Amino acid sequence: MERCLLTLAFGLLALGGCLARVVKVPPSPLIRVQGQPVSIRCDVNDYSGPSEQDFEWTISSTPSAPKTKIISTFDATYSHPSYSKRVASGDISVARLLDNEVELKIAEVKSQDAGFYWCQTPSTDSVYSGNYEAQVQLIVIPNTLTVTPQILPAEVLEGNDITLSCSVTRNLTFPTYLSITWLVTSGATSEEILTFGPHGDVSTGAKFARRYTDGSVRLVPGKNGLFELVISRVMTSDAGTYKCSGAEWTHEKDSWTKIVESTKEMGTVKVPSAGQSLSVNASSSSSPSSTSLLLSPGNTLTLVCSISIDNLPALALEVTWLANDREIITMERNGVVVISNTSSTVAQGRRGEASMERTAAGVYRLGVTGVSGEDGGEYVCRVRAFIDKGGKSAGGGGRWHMAAEKKSSPVVVKVAQIKPNFTLTLEPVRNPQMTGEPTELACHVTNIIHLPLGGRLGVTWEHTPLPGNDPQASQTIGSLDGSGNLLPGAMYADRLKSSVMSLSRVQPNTFRLQILGTQEIDMGLYVCTVSAWTLDSQGDMVNTAEYKSPPLNVRWDAKRPSLNVVAKRIREASAGGATFEMSCTVVTQNLGDPGYSVLIQSQETLKSSVKTIMTLSPDNVVQHGGATDPNRRDNLVLTKSGPAEFRFRLAGVQLIDRGVYWCDITAWTKQQPGQTWTKATSSESNKVWIDFQENGPSFSIAIQSDDTSVYPSKTAKMKCSLSVSGSSPKTDDLAYEVHWFFTRLRGGQTTTQVASINRYGIVKAETRNSSSEISVVRIDTHTYLLNIFGTQDSDSGEYYCVATPWYLSASTGAWTQAGELTTSRVFLTVQFAVWDSLKLPLLYGASASIGVGLFSLVLGLVCAQCCCRNTSHIPRSRSKLSDMEMD
């Protein structure tokens, strides 16, 4: 144990011997400015003892001079009397940063505070090793930093430059460095613009970094500490209070330390918007004070846009002339003139050719040569003022800020026009006397005046139907424009396309409307409207005048077409499943060669709703109506059996088909082959009834047996036969359910079901105590056979069958159950056979008797042989011993 303790002690001594205390302070010298705060840090490392170390600060004028106590971390009375008051007031203090690090602080350093400062740490080591104090020299220099700004103007126009001049100097007694910073305050936000120094580089605030890169913010160093910061092309956002801040720095231990700073206000600058002073005035060059202008066609329009704005040289202007709120022409910032391709000058075919030029600073002139009526309207000059922000945009162009936009008051331009004048006469060339005859109308233009050279005439034909026809409003038939282009109306496009109707110009001043086959719908009032078309300066035809002719009435005494339809029954459906057929014959008058559409309609009763069964179009296209069952469409036929006869056939009628049937026939006509059908008239036929009663088939049943008396173990057979009368269904449309019943007593009431077969042919035999087996076999459609195999006495009794017919009704199309049928009863007797019942017992008895007799005979013989045998006498021995043994 003692040896272990000695080993541990030696180990601790060896460990303590390896540690060497190190006390560190900043490298000398520390240059500070009088009146500024000073802080000196001190830390200790590689020590033993408690983790928290104590520190003592002393000062000496030279490294070898006596030391004066300043402050201690553990002894409140440590301070020398010359420092005790400053320590007590907090001017001098020590702050612990870590367990092994403190900081000496002097709130306002004085010149007499210069000297050598010693940081000492009392030893807590087991072995004295290393250094326990460190000293740093503090140099205190006077505050000679001077910041002298130049006062800024109270207002700078938007787009102008602003120069921030500021002088920063100091007396160079020790190696110190200067820096200068400009700041701007807007409201409660202060932002750095630019900082220069202390190590000769430049840094900018986030808001001004892009502008400095683009050259809009630049630094101009001067002499004797004078610096200038130029902000080019100021904007309204640059308004605020500007400040200049100078600082003196020292370089210590590879870092810069600010030892004094001074900030001075340069002044508050306002930047009014350029739009406040922007003024735009549009006027005529011939009458500057007038706001309206009257021109004649072909004259030249000249308008002047006068622009007034403060600081015009610093702005780039974009000037645009607008007519009726649509751009005509624009002079961009770089002086390039652009004629708008999307303006109404192109869309509406203006006559005038627009141009623009800059005649003086802020004066722009618009010229439109060869004006026409299309050039009339309100003209406005729009001005946009831009400020160059400097640098390049993402697209490679310049960066511009739109400072202002304004429009002038409108100048009203009117172009007087002399419209062409002429007289119209509308007359019939061919007037129809009946339906189907051609019609020809001529529109003559006379007394034409003021039609310019190269002018042309166009025409528009209109038709108003007679009262009672739809529609009654005026409808445009078609038009021929100045270039001769045909523009058909919506209602007459097909007829014009097929040449049933035609519009033409037969002479320079005569237009014609022609209808090949006039119909009743063509009766009414006709009007021709003639328009004058003239060429504009761009070579386009424009409409300058229109005149209408008096209406012309086209009418004749039309014979109304008539249509009569007669329906006749061809085949009558007297029972369900039969076929119904009827024909419809059409008789017409005043129809020519029409086409027919047929609707086969029906009603269950005369008051019920009408159902459409089938339709046949004039083009012989058959369609089924919505009331037709999709599963029965193959039973329906509608055909055209003659030029004016149609036949309808319904196969397999059902109860739901009962009711009245008739034909609704419409006559249609065509003016020409290939044209669309036009309805002429329509009519309904008389009504034909489908009426029948559904009685259904009648059934009968009988039972029979070939032998009603059988011996045991034999097979008994009974037939259940059914017959049908009346409307007999098909074999596949008929089925039976058959049940066999049995009672032991003749005429007994207690019955037991023996077996059954349902209408699907599934046989079911009931469980019986008898040893016999039963089967049911369908021999044919109407006969069922009951077989009893291995009959027993218990099978004796009365038998009968019950059948339920099922048939598919032709009237309803559904399976129908008929009434239940019961046969008479058949008594089956299983006879008792005496010989058959006794022959086995007799045979068994005889066999047993013979066997017993033979056994008795054999036994007697054996006994006789054994009992009657002769044996020799054996004499008794004389020996005494033998006698005793015998005894």
Residue pairs with C-beta under 8 A, 6 or more apart in sequence:
12 126
13 126
13 127
16 48
16 125
16 126
16 127
16 129
17 127
17 129
19 46
19 47
19 48
19 125
19 127
19 129
19 130
20 46
20 129
20 130
21 44
21 45
21 46
21 47
21 121
21 123
21 125
21 129
21 130
21 131
21 132
22 44
22 45
22 46
22 130
22 131
23 42
23 43
23 44
23 119
23 120
23 121
23 130
23 131
23 132
23 133
23 134
24 42
24 43
24 44
24 45
24 134
25 40
25 41
25 42
25 117
25 119
25 134
25 135
25 136
26 40
26 41
26 136
26 252
26 253
27 136
27 252
27 253
28 135
28 136
28 137
29 136
29 137
29 138
29 139
30 38
30 40
30 136
30 137
30 138
30 139
30 252
31 139
31 141
31 174
31 175
31 176
31 250
31 259
32 38
32 109
32 138
32 139
32 140
32 141
32 259
33 109
33 140
33 141
33 142
33 143
33 145
33 248
33 259
33 260
34 109
34 110
34 111
34 140
34 141
34 142
34 143
35 108
35 109
35 143
36 108
36 109
36 143
36 259
36 260
37 105
37 106
37 107
37 108
37 109
38 105
38 106
38 109
38 113
38 138
39 103
39 104
39 105
39 106
40 103
40 104
40 117
40 119
40 136
40 138
41 97
41 101
41 102
41 103
41 104
42 55
42 57
42 101
42 102
42 103
42 104
42 119
42 134
43 98
43 100
43 101
43 102
44 53
44 55
44 100
44 101
44 121
45 100
46 130
47 53
47 100
47 121
47 124
47 125
47 130
48 124
48 125
48 126
49 124
49 125
49 126
50 124
51 99
51 100
52 99
52 100
53 99
53 100
53 121
53 124
54 72
54 73
54 74
54 121
54 122
55 72
55 73
55 94
55 102
55 119
55 120
55 121
56 69
56 71
56 72
56 73
56 75
56 78
56 119
56 120
56 121
56 122
57 69
57 70
57 71
57 72
57 94
57 104
57 117
57 118
57 119
57 120
58 67
58 68
58 69
58 70
58 117
58 118
58 120
59 67
59 68
59 70
59 113
59 115
59 116
59 117
59 118
60 66
60 67
60 68
60 115
60 116
60 118
60 135
61 115
61 116
62 116
63 116
63 135
65 116
67 118
68 80
68 82
68 83
69 78
69 79
69 80
69 83
70 79
70 80
70 83
70 87
70 92
70 104
70 117
71 78
71 79
71 83
71 87
71 92
71 93
71 94
71 104
72 78
72 79
72 94
73 94
73 96
73 102
79 87
83 92
86 92
87 93
90 107
91 106
91 107
91 108
92 104
92 105
92 106
92 107
93 104
93 105
94 102
94 103
94 104
94 105
95 102
95 103
95 105
96 102
97 103
104 117
104 119
106 113
109 138
109 140
110 140
111 140
111 142
113 138
113 140
114 138
114 139
114 140
115 137
115 138
116 135
116 136
116 137
116 138
117 135
117 136
117 137
117 138
118 133
118 134
118 135
119 133
119 134
119 135
119 136
120 132
120 133
121 132
121 133
122 132
123 132
139 174
141 173
141 174
141 176
142 171
143 260
144 169
144 170
144 171
145 168
145 169
145 170
145 178
145 246
145 247
145 248
145 260
145 261
145 262
146 167
146 168
146 169
146 170
146 246
146 262
147 166
147 167
147 168
147 244
147 245
147 246
147 262
147 263
147 264
148 166
148 167
148 168
148 169
148 264
149 164
149 165
149 166
149 167
149 243
149 244
149 264
149 265
149 266
150 165
150 166
150 266
151 266
151 267
152 162
152 164
152 242
152 266
152 267
152 268
152 269
153 162
153 267
153 269
154 267
154 268
154 269
154 270
155 269
155 270
155 271
155 272
156 162
156 234
156 238
156 269
156 270
156 271
157 271
157 272
157 274
157 310
157 311
157 314
158 234
158 235
158 236
158 271
158 272
158 273
158 274
158 311
158 387
158 403
159 233
159 234
159 274
159 311
159 314
159 315
159 387
159 403
160 233
160 234
160 311
160 314
161 230
161 231
161 232
161 233
161 234
162 230
162 231
162 234
162 238
162 269
163 228
163 229
163 230
163 231
164 182
164 193
164 228
164 229
164 230
164 231
164 242
164 244
164 266
165 222
165 226
165 227
165 228
166 180
166 182
166 226
166 227
166 228
166 229
166 244
166 246
166 264
166 266
167 224
167 225
167 226
167 227
168 178
168 179
168 180
168 225
168 227
168 244
168 246
169 178
169 224
169 225
170 176
170 178
170 248
174 250
175 250
175 251
176 248
176 249
176 250
176 259
177 197
177 198
177 199
177 248
177 249
177 250
177 251
177 256
178 197
178 198
178 225
178 246
178 247
178 248
178 249
179 195
179 196
179 197
179 198
179 246
179 247
179 249
180 195
180 196
180 197
180 227
180 244
180 245
180 246
180 247
181 192
181 193
181 194
181 195
181 196
181 244
181 245
181 246
181 247
182 192
182 193
182 194
182 195
182 229
182 242
182 243
182 244
182 245
183 190
183 191
183 192
183 193
183 242
183 243
183 244
183 245
183 263
184 190
184 191
184 193
184 238
184 240
184 241
184 242
184 243
185 191
185 240
185 241
185 242
185 243
186 239
186 240
186 241
191 205
191 206
191 207
191 208
192 204
192 205
192 208
193 204
193 205
193 208
193 217
193 229
193 231
194 202
194 203
194 204
194 205
194 208
194 212
194 217
194 219
194 229
195 202
195 203
195 204
196 202
196 219
196 221
196 227
197 247
197 249
198 247
198 249
198 256
199 256
202 212
202 219
204 212
204 217
208 217
210 391
211 217
211 231
211 389
211 390
212 218
213 391
214 389
214 390
214 391
214 399
215 232
215 390
215 391
216 231
216 232
216 233
216 389
216 390
216 391
217 229
217 230
217 231
217 232
218 229
218 230
218 232
219 227
219 228
219 229
219 230
220 227
220 228
220 229
220 230
221 227
221 228
222 228
231 238
232 390
233 314
233 387
233 388
233 389
233 390
234 271
235 271
235 387
235 401
235 403
236 271
236 272
236 273
237 271
238 269
238 271
239 269
239 270
239 271
240 268
240 269
241 265
241 267
241 268
241 269
242 265
242 266
242 267
242 268
242 269
243 263
243 264
243 265
243 266
244 263
244 264
244 266
245 261
245 262
245 263
245 264
246 261
246 262
246 263
247 258
247 260
247 261
247 262
248 258
248 259
248 260
248 261
249 256
249 257
249 258
249 259
250 256
250 257
250 259
251 257
273 403
273 404
274 309
274 310
274 311
274 315
274 385
274 387
274 403
274 404
275 385
275 403
275 404
275 405
275 406
277 308
277 309
277 310
278 307
278 308
278 309
278 383
278 385
278 404
278 406
279 307
279 308
279 309
279 406
280 305
280 306
280 307
280 381
280 382
280 383
280 406
280 407
280 408
281 305
281 306
281 308
281 381
281 408
281 409
282 303
282 304
282 305
282 306
282 379
282 380
282 381
282 408
282 409
282 410
282 411
283 289
283 290
283 291
283 303
283 304
283 306
283 411
284 290
284 293
284 302
284 303
284 304
284 411
285 302
285 303
285 304
285 365
286 293
286 302
287 293
288 304
291 409
291 410
291 411
291 412
292 411
292 412
292 413
292 414
293 301
293 411
293 412
293 413
293 414
294 414
294 415
294 416
295 301
295 371
295 413
295 414
295 415
295 416
296 415
296 416
297 351
297 371
297 372
297 373
297 415
297 416
297 417
298 370
298 371
298 372
299 370
299 371
299 415
300 367
300 368
300 369
300 370
300 371
301 352
301 366
301 367
301 368
301 369
301 371
301 375
301 413
302 365
302 366
302 367
303 321
303 365
303 366
303 379
303 381
303 411
304 359
304 363
304 364
304 365
304 366
305 319
305 321
305 363
305 364
305 365
305 366
305 381
305 383
305 408
306 362
306 363
307 317
307 319
307 362
307 363
307 364
307 383
308 362
309 315
309 362
309 385
309 404
312 361
312 362
314 387
315 385
315 386
315 387
315 403
316 333
316 385
316 386
316 387
316 388
316 400
317 333
317 362
317 383
317 384
317 385
317 386
318 330
318 331
318 332
318 333
318 383
318 384
318 386
319 330
319 331
319 356
319 364
319 381
319 382
319 383
320 327
320 328
320 329
320 330
320 331
320 381
320 382
320 383
320 384
321 327
321 328
321 329
321 330
321 354
321 356
321 366
321 379
321 380
321 381
321 382
322 328
322 379
322 380
322 381
322 382
322 407
323 343
323 344
323 345
323 375
323 377
323 378
323 379
323 380
323 413
324 344
324 377
324 378
325 378
325 380
326 340
326 343
326 344
326 345
327 340
327 342
327 343
328 339
328 340
328 343
328 345
328 354
328 366
329 337
329 338
329 339
329 340
329 354
329 355
329 356
329 366
330 337
330 338
330 340
330 356
331 337
331 338
331 356
331 358
331 364
332 338
333 386
333 400
335 358
337 355
337 356
337 357
339 345
339 354
340 346
344 350
345 352
345 354
348 374
349 374
349 536
349 538
349 540
349 542
350 372
350 374
350 375
350 536
350 537
350 538
351 370
351 371
351 372
351 374
351 375
351 536
351 537
351 538
352 368
352 369
352 370
352 371
352 372
352 375
352 537
353 368
353 369
353 370
353 537
354 366
354 367
354 368
355 366
355 367
355 368
355 369
356 364
356 365
356 366
356 367
357 364
357 365
357 367
358 364
358 365
359 365
364 381
366 379
366 381
368 375
370 537
371 413
371 415
372 415
372 417
372 536
372 537
372 542
373 415
373 417
373 544
374 536
374 542
375 413
375 415
376 413
376 414
376 415
377 412
377 413
378 410
378 411
378 412
378 413
379 410
379 411
379 412
379 413
380 407
380 408
380 409
380 410
380 411
381 407
381 408
382 405
382 406
382 407
382 408
383 404
383 405
383 406
383 407
383 408
384 402
384 404
384 405
385 402
385 403
385 404
385 405
386 400
386 401
386 402
386 403
387 400
387 401
387 403
388 398
388 399
388 400
389 398
389 399
389 400
389 401
390 398
390 399
391 398
391 399
392 398
392 399
393 399
417 544
418 450
419 450
419 532
419 544
419 545
420 448
420 449
420 450
420 451
420 452
420 455
420 532
420 534
420 544
420 545
421 447
421 448
421 449
421 450
421 545
421 547
422 445
422 446
422 447
422 448
422 449
422 451
422 530
422 532
422 547
423 445
423 446
423 447
423 547
424 443
424 444
424 445
424 446
424 528
424 530
424 547
424 548
424 549
424 550
425 443
425 444
425 446
425 549
426 441
426 442
426 443
426 444
426 526
426 527
426 528
426 549
426 550
426 551
426 552
427 441
427 442
427 444
427 552
428 439
428 440
428 441
428 442
428 552
428 554
429 440
429 441
429 442
429 512
430 437
430 438
430 439
430 440
431 439
431 554
431 556
432 438
432 439
432 518
432 554
432 556
433 556
434 556
434 557
434 558
434 559
435 518
435 519
435 520
435 556
435 558
435 559
436 517
436 518
436 519
436 592
436 671
437 517
437 518
438 514
438 515
438 516
438 517
438 518
439 513
439 514
439 515
439 518
439 522
439 554
440 512
440 513
440 514
440 515
441 512
441 513
441 514
441 526
441 528
441 552
441 554
442 506
442 510
442 511
442 512
443 459
443 461
443 510
443 511
443 512
443 513
443 528
443 530
443 549
444 509
444 510
445 457
445 509
445 510
445 511
445 530
446 509
448 509
451 532
451 534
452 534
452 535
454 534
454 535
455 482
455 532
455 533
455 534
455 535
455 544
456 482
456 483
456 532
456 533
456 534
456 541
457 482
457 508
457 509
457 530
457 531
457 532
457 533
458 479
458 480
458 481
458 482
458 530
458 531
458 533
458 543
459 479
459 480
459 503
459 505
459 511
459 528
459 529
459 530
459 531
460 476
460 478
460 479
460 480
460 528
460 529
460 531
461 476
461 477
461 478
461 479
461 503
461 513
461 526
461 527
461 528
461 529
462 474
462 475
462 476
462 477
462 526
462 527
462 528
462 529
463 474
463 475
463 477
463 522
463 524
463 525
463 526
464 472
464 473
464 474
464 475
464 524
464 525
464 527
464 551
465 471
465 472
465 475
465 521
465 523
465 524
466 523
466 524
466 555
469 521
469 523
469 524
474 527
475 489
475 491
475 492
476 489
476 490
476 491
476 492
477 488
477 489
477 491
477 492
477 496
477 501
477 503
477 513
478 486
478 487
478 488
478 489
478 492
478 496
478 501
478 503
479 486
479 487
479 489
479 503
480 486
480 487
480 503
480 505
480 511
481 487
481 531
481 533
481 541
482 531
482 533
482 541
482 543
483 533
483 541
484 505
486 496
486 503
488 496
488 497
492 501
494 675
494 676
495 501
495 675
496 502
496 503
498 672
498 674
498 675
499 516
500 515
500 516
500 517
500 671
500 672
500 675
501 513
501 514
501 515
501 516
502 512
502 513
502 514
503 511
503 512
503 513
504 511
504 512
504 514
505 511
505 512
506 512
511 528
511 530
513 526
513 528
515 522
516 671
516 672
517 671
517 672
518 554
519 671
519 678
520 558
521 678
522 554
523 554
523 555
523 556
523 558
524 553
524 554
524 555
525 551
525 552
525 553
525 554
526 551
526 552
526 553
526 554
527 548
527 549
527 550
527 551
527 552
528 548
528 549
529 546
529 547
529 548
529 549
530 546
530 547
530 549
531 543
531 545
531 546
532 543
532 544
532 545
532 546
533 541
533 542
533 543
533 544
534 541
534 542
534 544
535 541
535 542
536 542
559 590
560 590
560 681
561 588
561 589
561 590
561 591
561 667
561 680
561 681
562 588
562 589
562 590
562 681
563 586
563 587
563 588
563 591
563 665
563 667
563 680
563 681
563 682
563 683
564 586
564 587
564 588
564 683
565 584
565 585
565 586
565 587
565 663
565 665
565 683
565 684
565 685
566 584
566 585
566 587
566 685
566 686
567 582
567 583
567 584
567 661
567 662
567 663
567 685
567 686
567 687
567 688
568 582
568 583
568 584
568 585
568 688
569 580
569 581
569 582
569 688
570 581
570 582
570 583
570 647
571 578
571 579
571 580
571 581
571 649
572 578
572 580
573 579
573 580
573 650
573 653
573 657
573 690
573 692
574 692
575 692
575 694
575 727
575 810
575 811
576 653
576 654
576 655
576 692
576 694
576 727
576 809
576 810
576 811
576 812
577 652
577 653
577 654
577 727
577 810
577 811
578 652
578 653
578 692
578 810
579 649
579 650
579 651
579 652
579 653
580 649
580 650
580 653
580 657
580 661
580 690
581 647
581 648
581 649
581 650
582 647
582 648
582 661
582 688
583 641
583 645
583 646
583 647
583 648
584 598
584 645
584 646
584 647
584 648
584 663
584 665
584 685
585 642
585 644
585 645
586 596
586 644
586 645
586 646
586 665
586 667
587 644
588 594
588 644
588 667
591 667
591 669
591 680
591 681
592 669
593 669
594 667
594 668
594 669
594 680
595 618
595 619
595 667
595 668
595 669
595 670
595 677
596 616
596 618
596 640
596 644
596 646
596 665
596 666
596 667
596 668
597 615
597 616
597 617
597 618
597 665
597 666
597 668
598 614
598 615
598 616
598 638
598 646
598 663
598 664
598 665
599 612
599 614
599 615
599 625
599 663
599 664
599 665
600 612
600 613
600 614
600 615
600 625
600 638
600 648
600 661
600 662
600 663
601 610
601 611
601 612
601 613
601 661
601 662
601 663
601 664
602 610
602 611
602 613
602 627
602 659
602 660
602 661
602 662
603 609
603 610
603 611
603 659
603 660
604 658
604 659
605 659
606 660
608 659
611 625
611 626
611 627
612 625
612 626
612 627
613 624
613 625
613 627
613 628
613 636
613 648
613 661
614 622
614 623
614 624
614 625
614 628
614 636
614 638
614 648
615 622
615 623
615 624
615 625
615 638
616 622
616 638
616 640
616 646
617 623
618 668
618 677
620 640
622 638
624 633
624 636
628 636
632 652
635 650
635 651
635 652
636 648
636 649
636 650
636 651
637 647
637 648
637 649
637 651
638 646
638 647
638 648
638 649
639 646
639 647
640 646
641 647
646 663
646 665
648 661
648 663
650 657
650 690
652 810
652 813
653 690
653 692
653 811
654 810
654 811
654 812
654 813
655 694
655 811
655 812
656 812
657 690
658 690
658 691
658 692
659 689
659 690
660 687
660 688
660 689
660 690
661 687
661 688
661 689
661 690
662 684
662 685
662 686
662 687
662 688
663 684
663 685
664 682
664 683
664 684
664 685
665 682
665 683
665 684
665 685
666 679
666 680
666 681
666 682
667 679
667 680
667 681
667 682
668 677
668 678
668 679
668 680
669 677
669 678
669 680
670 676
670 677
670 678
671 678
692 811
694 809
694 811
694 812
695 726
695 727
696 726
696 727
696 807
696 809
696 816
696 818
697 724
697 725
697 726
697 727
697 728
697 729
697 805
697 807
697 818
698 724
698 725
698 726
699 722
699 723
699 724
699 725
699 803
699 805
699 818
699 819
699 821
700 722
700 723
700 725
700 821
701 720
701 721
701 722
701 723
701 801
701 803
701 821
701 822
701 823
702 720
702 721
702 723
702 823
702 824
703 718
703 719
703 720
703 721
703 799
703 800
703 801
703 823
703 824
703 825
703 826
704 718
704 719
704 721
704 826
705 716
705 717
705 718
705 719
705 799
705 826
705 828
706 717
707 716
707 717
708 826
708 827
708 828
708 829
709 828
709 829
709 830
709 831
710 716
710 791
710 828
710 829
710 830
710 831
711 791
711 830
711 831
711 833
712 791
712 792
712 793
712 830
712 831
712 833
713 790
713 791
713 792
714 790
714 791
715 787
715 788
715 789
715 790
715 791
716 787
716 788
716 791
716 795
716 828
717 785
717 786
717 787
717 788
718 740
718 785
718 786
718 799
718 801
718 826
718 828
719 779
719 783
719 784
719 785
719 786
720 738
720 740
720 783
720 784
720 785
720 786
720 801
720 803
720 823
721 782
721 783
722 736
722 782
722 783
722 803
722 805
722 821
723 782
724 734
724 782
724 805
727 810
729 807
729 808
729 810
730 808
731 781
733 807
733 808
734 781
734 805
734 806
734 807
734 808
735 759
735 760
735 805
735 806
735 807
736 759
736 782
736 784
736 803
736 804
736 805
736 806
737 756
737 757
737 758
737 759
737 803
737 804
737 806
738 756
738 757
738 776
738 784
738 801
738 802
738 803
739 753
739 755
739 756
739 801
739 802
739 803
740 753
740 754
740 755
740 756
740 776
740 786
740 799
740 800
740 801
741 751
741 752
741 753
741 754
741 799
741 800
741 801
741 802
742 751
742 752
742 753
742 754
742 797
742 798
742 799
743 749
743 750
743 751
743 752
743 797
743 798
744 794
744 796
744 797
745 797
745 798
746 797
746 798
746 827
747 798
748 797
748 798
752 766
753 766
754 765
754 766
754 768
754 774
754 786
754 799
755 763
755 764
755 765
755 766
755 774
755 775
755 776
755 786
756 763
756 764
756 776
757 763
757 764
757 776
757 778
757 784
758 764
759 804
759 806
761 778
763 775
763 776
765 774
765 775
765 776
768 774
769 794
770 792
770 794
770 795
771 790
771 792
772 788
772 789
772 790
772 791
772 792
772 794
772 795
773 788
773 789
773 790
774 786
774 787
774 788
774 789
775 786
775 787
775 789
776 784
776 785
776 786
776 787
777 784
777 785
777 787
778 784
778 785
779 785
784 801
784 803
786 799
786 801
788 795
788 828
791 828
791 830
792 830
793 830
793 832
795 828
795 830
796 828
796 829
796 830
797 827
797 828
798 825
798 826
798 827
798 828
799 825
799 826
799 827
799 828
800 822
800 823
800 824
800 825
800 826
801 822
801 823
802 820
802 821
802 822
802 823
803 820
803 821
804 817
804 818
804 819
804 820
804 821
805 817
805 818
805 819
805 821
806 815
806 816
806 817
806 818
807 815
807 816
807 818
808 814
808 815
808 816
809 815
809 816
876 883
876 886
877 883
877 886
